[in-house]
Amino acid sequence: MPKYKIANEPEILKRVHVRLVESEDELSRYNELIESHHYLGNAHMAGQNLRYVAELDGEWVCLLGFSAAALHLKAREKWIRWSDRQRARRLEFVVNNSRFLVLADRHQIPNLASRVLALCLRRLSSDWEEHWGHPVFLVESFVDESLFRGVCYRACGFEAVGATAGYSRTSRDFYQEHGKPKQLYLKELRRDGRSLLRRPRWPAHLAEMEKNIAGPCSMKADSLSSLLDCFKSIKDPRRGHGLYHAQSYVLACAAAAVLMGAAGYQAIEDVCQKFTPRQLRALGCRRDREGKYRPPSDSTIYRVLKKIDPLEFDSAIGHWLLQRELSEVTQLAIDGKTLRSSGRKDGKPLQLLSVVTHRLRWTLSQIPIQEKSNEIPAFPRLVRQLPNAEKVLITADAMHCQQESARVVTQELGWDYLFGLKGNQDGILERAQTLLMKQGPPP
């Protein structure tokens, strides 16, 4: 390795460039150097990964490796503030800087590490998308502060968010304490990286890259028991002997699975298979002859859901959500949707008027729009069947800017409304503009 003068460092750093390891021979050399000089002594990286080499005048001066993120990190989850389901679906958009080795003399080029790391971060997301089919939004790294100070990470904008618990994963579900907690550093690769990871819904071009899995059930036993209680009032229309599962248990399992992201009967069954015995017991499951708790099958879920009254089901779910997430029902949007391939007797598709929460987009209730009608007369009926709450803001488009709709919201329920207003109603827009001019300050 040539010797460099520290006085020439700015000019030297300009000659550094970073590239991916390209050939099998380079990969063998990379692994050998990591195993020989890196303090971990291991070149293996888990999951999807990329290996970089930094060169200065043709010489290898730094080696970096990025791999799959850690499965569970309390400090990271607290910093991002995403749900268990979001973490399960989006963890692959987080990468771990699992290897970083400086081969050059640090005393001769003290800022080499931060320069190389910055060059890698500029191209990491695009390289990852080219090789693995999706971008990355967040980089994490562990620093053993008994050996290193993490200066290069702080210089590149990383944030220290907390120490690990000092455990290492030794098998699928077993962790062993090693007594050497490390500092966790995190950096967004785009300005909205953290907010994007915890965003309830992604735009279409990103949503198609998410893993189509429901994620672990984060609800505790008391929440699941309350979900079971809300379905006990619904009458079971099934008849005959040999009913293996109670209707309230099947409905509670289906509702919990859908809240976790399941879509379809088979998906609901797959999620229910992941419930622990304690969760199944809280949902109302009874032991079978072998003393085990069994989740319902997709055919059982189908038969139960097909026979229940959808309005009763909507009402039960709405009241449960109101009890668990009161803040979610303070702002509700009402809008109509047309269901594809749902022809009625007159050949027209089925239209639904739905109430959806603003932030998490939960559907609290919905009703079908009657034939030869529209959304306007359905609005009061839908609003009246919503769960009771003290303060609610109802938003809707210009179609619902009607006196009767406003009267039901304000006078019957005591809530507020925010309706769009267009010029399609004679005189209303002009009167509204005149009143606003009178109430506003003089120009």
Helices and strands as residue ranges (DSSP letters): G 6-8, H 9-14, E 16-20, H 24-37, E 50-56, E 59-68, H 74-80, H 84-90, G 91-93, E 94-102, H 112-132, E 138-143, H 151-155, E 159-163, E 167-171, E 174-177, E 183-188, H 193-197, H 204-207, H 221-231, H 247-259, H 265-272, H 277-282, H 298-307, H 310-324, G 326-329, E 331-343, E 349-357, E 363-368, H 375-384, E 393-396, G 398-400, H 403-407, I 408-412, E 416-419, H 428-439
